[in-house]
Amino acid sequence: MRSKFKFVIGDIQGCYKEFKALLKLIDPKKENKVFCVGDLVNRGPDSEKVVDFILENNIKSVLGNHDLHMLAILIGAKKHNKKKDTLQKVISKNKSLDIIDHFLKYPFAKVLSNDNKKTLVVHAGILPNWKLSDVQSANDELVAELRSDPEKFLTTMYSDRGKAISKSTNKLNRRRYLVNVFTRMRFITPQNKLDLKTKLKKSTKESYLPWFEYDHKTLNDVDGIIFGHWAAINGVTNHNKIKGVDLGCVWGGSLAAINIYDKSIITVESRK
């Protein structure tokens, strides 16, 4: 059975004009065949327009770190910092409940099935030793906790928890670690320790490699992994089955969509 989704779109981050231009190319009949890789908002100029479009068209996505940050502000778990955020117009729209309700429906990981093939979509990445069942279990755990008590989850999620999960017996630290894996991870050690500070192409810390350079057990269960989050690498992974789609539109790059059937990439240039 062929999935209704055909394209996965990279980090939009409030770049509404580019988002609409890309949709005209990949979904001209407005059949809503798109899925997003998270970070729909913040840093770009038009987060409020992106949010309106997302709600009006019921656009699906996984959660990114900027989406979680927006939720934390809207729910009162995090104070809005006007110097760092571009979310003032979102906050002022008086649609907080609608936005919260919609974004809380998003998972941290999603498998898109098409013609007996499976594509895993995550915002930042997954652990190399995870099988697909481990990815789904971790996602289900986080989703259940987020939806059961959003304020508690969003208030306590902020942490640079980078130690491997096997060394944590604390439920709060486990949650923080999993959030960091799904929404913030770039570099990782063979022992699953995260470097959450480095955002460039290469880590200066010995023994840390990009998470996608390891052998991944999940690839025994799916045909490919699509992620965003890491604009600095411009989508380059040198891996046939792991594809990055954050081409840094908000930084003057491009907004990309990948066809999940043939892995072709369609882009529109930033209009900044």
Secondary structure, DSSP 8 states (H G I E B T S, - for coil): ---S--EEE---TT-HHHHHHHHHHH-TT----EEE-S--SSSSS-HHHHHHHHHHHT-EE---HHHHHHHHHHTTSS---TTT---HHHHTTS-HHHHHHHHTT--SEEEEEETTEEEEEESS---TT--HHHHHHHHHHHHHHHHH-HHHHHHH------S-GGG---HHHHHHHHHHHHHT--EE-TT--EE-S--SSS-SSTT-EEGGGS--GGGGT-SEEEE-S-GGGTT----TTEEE---BGGGTSEEEEEETTT--EEEEE---
